[in-house]
Amino acid sequence: MSGIVGYAGSKDALPVVIGSLKRLEYRGYDSAGIAYQNGKGIEIFRTRGKIADLQDALPSPLPEARVGLGHTRWATHGIPSERNSHPHRSAGVAVVHNGIIANYRKLKSELMSEGITFSSDTDTEVIPHMISRNLGLGLPLKKAISETVSRLRGTFALVILSETHPHTLFALRRDRPLVLGIGTDEYFIASDVCAILPHAREFVFLEDGQICTLTVNGFEIEHLETQGPAPVKRQSVTVDWAPAAAEREGYDHFMLKEIHDQPRTVADTFDEWIKNPQSLLDESGLSPNMTLGLRRLQMVACGSSYHAALIGRFLIERFARVSVDVDIASEYRYRDPIVDNGTLLLSISQSGETADTLAAQRAAKKRKIKTLTLSNVVGSTSSLEADAVLYTRAGPEIGVASTKTFTAQLTVLTLFALALGIRRGTLSLKEANTVKSRLMEIPEAIRAALQKDAEIRELAATLLQSRGFLCLGRGINYPIALEGALKLKEISYVHAEAYPAGEMKHGPIALVENGLPIIVLAPRDDLFEKMALSMEEAKARGGRVVGITDTVEALPGSVHDAIAMPSTHHLLWPFVSVIPLQLLAYHIAVLRGCPVDQPRHLAKSITDE
Ligand code: AGP
């Protein structure tokens, strides 16, 4: 997510704007920029890189200004570069944006058909062009803004400068935070309180549908549509001074915040494509014959991304009827896979920097295989080296453990499988629409799953002394058993093994001893009866069976603990069933005093082999 700051007041604006941007650095960003009005018009300075690089690009001494705005960018559309940095401008309008404009492609082609030229690859740039176009039609500025906003689909926090109003900032939002800070003869706007905490003690948290006008003499908050006065709820806020604490938004750890972010990040990831999943194929850079002529998909990944790939296999084989292999990336190179011109390699890496995955992707390129990558970082190495790219929209994941990026990967893989199936004619539009509508329900289903947090925290306390765990699943739920075991290992330092439930009788059942926790993923699907049998077998040998299901009453009496999860399409249940496993590992880690966000021996991105 990007960071926004704005200033209007009696002091010099730019030093305040730059200082406030620095307090947003922990959010993760790849470029920065500022804009101000110099009496003759809007001046903009932008740079790829850090705020220190931006300061090097600025004139010294800093130009005088009473109104200014700044931005730190986390790239979602358009690689990190000066031209893609904010602010973006069109004629006498400059805009900074946090969020995702889901329908920017349609708006951009409409604007280009009117002869408007674009200077960036971002979604944001449509906004200043639309405002300028409306001004050119004679609309007053606020009307030009509200007309523009009415055409946007997606999320935004915006701060706007216009040469028509030299000493004024305009701020508005939809589903992305903006807070007004009230100082003495000075007013601030920012993405979060922490950026402006040193300057203000009273804050107004803007609401969707409002527009806030800031000038050196004061502020006004109106309803964007009617431009009638809106209620102003001033709040004095005491916020932890540590920026990271503010960024955690009250959660004890980034991992817990990111677990709870998942309803939004799944929605952010599908919002852009859900209406027309095939546009995801077109935008990825995959050629039509690569999709129609696809005969074999080879997926490579590590860790949680590997587990996402295993789930992707079920979806792609079911919907697109393409044969899929999935390899641990570090093992892929030791195979001599059968490939031909109908083979596509799909690498999955949230960081896009994992050395093993990059090496596998490069090995495929050496074999003259086309490569597609799925990454969470625009401009990452894997995205620059692959022939085609798909992006998750989870925003920066600060906890080492993959949580929101994992479910965001499942989101893209679901859309990719649907799009391939529709294009190849292996999936009826009716079934595709059924799955799409169930996918749109997933954010709510995850919210319901998160409601079990207290129950899972209690279970964690009960199982705290366990010397090990077994996690069992079948079919599409086996990769979730693997993911749950990995979370226990990597953040709670607890030994955990995952097995396909049917494999237990071939050896692993000898591990079962009195009180050993055995977590069993058992949704009421075609495999439920077999899973119930597995639970009985485990219980009969002294295991403590924890059943995770969407039908608690169907669980056998032998189950010691039952965690009820929402029901959904059986191929989408992994979105839901992974939540209790993320939370269980988190709470055990906290109770064991583990450094949840930075587990020992681990890094967020493993950039050496
Ligand atoms: C998962 O919680 C770990 N962070 C780790 O297994 C991770 O999934 C793996 O290193 C792959 O990372 P990537 O997705 O950035 O390639």
Boltz pocket constraint, residues with backbone or C-beta under 6 A from the ligand:
constraints:
  - pocket:
      binder: B
      contacts: [[A, 302], [A, 303], [A, 304], [A, 305], [A, 348], [A, 349], [A, 350], [A, 351], [A, 352], [A, 353], [A, 354], [A, 357], [A, 400], [A, 401], [A, 402], [A, 403], [A, 490], [A, 603], [A, 604], [A, 605], [A, 606]]
      max_distance: 6.0
